[in-house]
Amino acid sequence: MKFEKEHISSRFTLILGFVFIGVVVISVRMIYIMTVKRDYWKAKSEEYVRDSVVVPPNRGNILSADEQLMSTSLPDYRLYIDFCPGDSITFDSLFNNNMDSICNGLSEIIPNWTAQQFKERFVEQLSKPRKKRSRYFPLYTRHITYIQLNDVKKLPLFNEKNKNVSGLVIQERNDRKKPFGSLAKRTLGEMYGAKDSARSGLELAYDSILRGQNGWQHRKKVRNRYLGIVDIPPVDGCDLVTTLDVSMQDICESALREKMRELNASMGVVVLMEVQTGDVKAIVNLQQYDDGEFYEARNYALASLMEPGSTFKTASIMVALDDGYITLKDKVNTCGGRYPMYKAVMKDHNWRSGGYGVLDVPEVLMYSSNIGVSRLIDEHYHKQPEKFVDGLYRIGIGTPLNLPFVGSANPVIRRPTKDNWPATTLPWMSIGYETQIPPISTCAFYNAIANNGKMVKPRFVKAVQKDGKVIREFPVEVIKEHICKESTLKDMQWMLERVVSKGLGKRAGNPHFHVSGKTGTAQVSQGRAGYLSGKREYLVSFCGYYPSENPRYTCLVAIRKPNAPASGGLMAGTVFSKIAQRVYARNITTDMSQARDSLSQFVPDVKNGDLNAAKDILADLGLQSTDQGATNIAWGNATLDNNKLVFTTSTDEEGKMPDLRGMGARDAVYAVERRGLKAKVKGAGKVLSQSLPVGSSYNKGQTVVLNLGI
């Protein structure tokens, strides 16, 4: 039906036009809010309601075997400025009037920046945020400590009790700290972020136990204050009780570092294992850096595949004995120290002086004869090399340990093939080449010999604790009940003791107890350059156990050094000897009640520093102590005078380095950091020496090295 134009109401047309204009205006306004003003309105919405905010749990601690703290979470802080506090007028006035005082104070508290640098940041970099009234602008780009935070709160403006004026915003986070510094650093692992690639060691292997579970809360803003309403509370992580012993770790690390410095070595490894349980009591991985110092680098003991050299000869002889192909009475001619083998020449270490001549099997191992071992193995296994390789896996040297650490390696002992098994492979494999064994596997194999043939899996974690109570235990895992026949085991134990008492391993011995073990020296392959080209490096090692009659500990020492001479017995063996003697002395127990004078008292050793706790303990023990020159001494020195402890006040001159000797690590670090210095702790126990002399002047931000010992 067609409407005539005169029948259409002019009023309807007018209304329709207004509606159309309104739709256009609303649409334009919506587009403007969704694009240009998006950030503004989003910020406004977050000021009033924040739903589903994660509440992170506290990460669990990693403890030593005697439950000393080895890795824990401690807070540090980031500082921000809110340029739009509740009272902006007062804030601007205080900020401008106290600019110099604030900058000078910050430079004293945070010596990384000068007062001028802080002022430039405020004037130039903060000018735009101030004009825009930024709510969350970084005052300083790095994290600061709790002590520094308290000092910042004392500065003008920031010390205002009314938060609507101060403008200071504090963001707290939990950073992972290691109270014992670099001790077992790579085994404990790192915590750089949420991704697995940023973590390592125990931190990653047991992350599901340590991290706990997130909680959730929603937040509402009421009268310029956020109220957090917890919907699901967080569940804190559990604590790991490791098998590591702090004092043994320190003993191993100091002995290895001393020898590496002497040899200018590039890498060194020590693994100390408890025989019956397989508990790893200490594990050291040192690497030399460009500055000439040695640091915990990658976990070589677990992840590095190395040609073991002569320590592998023990496995070769064991296979041949266990298969019944040789006996201890068999003899072999070493032919003046040089012997042709399939268009190659096998040499003994003393070939220039004429070699050893004819040796029986125990002497072959005692003097680590390459020719002796390779001729014995090649004679019996040349036509059946797969039987020899099967024997290596049977005795456990090639068994994968399947440790929980990401990146840990398993032994690589290749099997014979038609295309890749030249005639020289078997002789050289028998003396420790052509194979790749991680140090932890070599240590586990020798530990099985010490443990009467029972191979146990190396254990790093004993238990999981929650609020001090054990909620889970990790039992000892047996990999093989018997690695060989009992007769073979007895022969090997006897020969390994003779290696140290009469052979090349004498430097690993000890006058106080018997040691059993085997030396190792191997030239390190330089990849495509092979053994004879490019840079020459040697891997010297010793692996053994002690006391021989009733073994308690198995220890492996491996050091990579440049150039000759290289000797596993002279170099790695001496490190083994130091470790064995110090650990053995540490574990000697005596019934002191028989030697004690009933009329006298034993006065405990008291560290310098904060003495309040010491006073309380001495009072409980009924021991006398006196405060000399002052009363209620909280910080000072403790000295022994006629079986009586005397406490004296520490008199430190302002701006001069105090005497930190005799303090524990905690008090010494506190004394250093409260002066604006940085502390670097080495070792465990008391402070024995400090890099800055007592009474010397210092600069804020300077690093003080504290050497600790027992």
Summary of the structure (lengths in Angstrom):
residues: 710
radius of gyration: 34.9
end to end distance: 109.3
largest distance: 132.3
contacts: 2239
relative contact order: 0.08
helix: 36%
strand: 26%
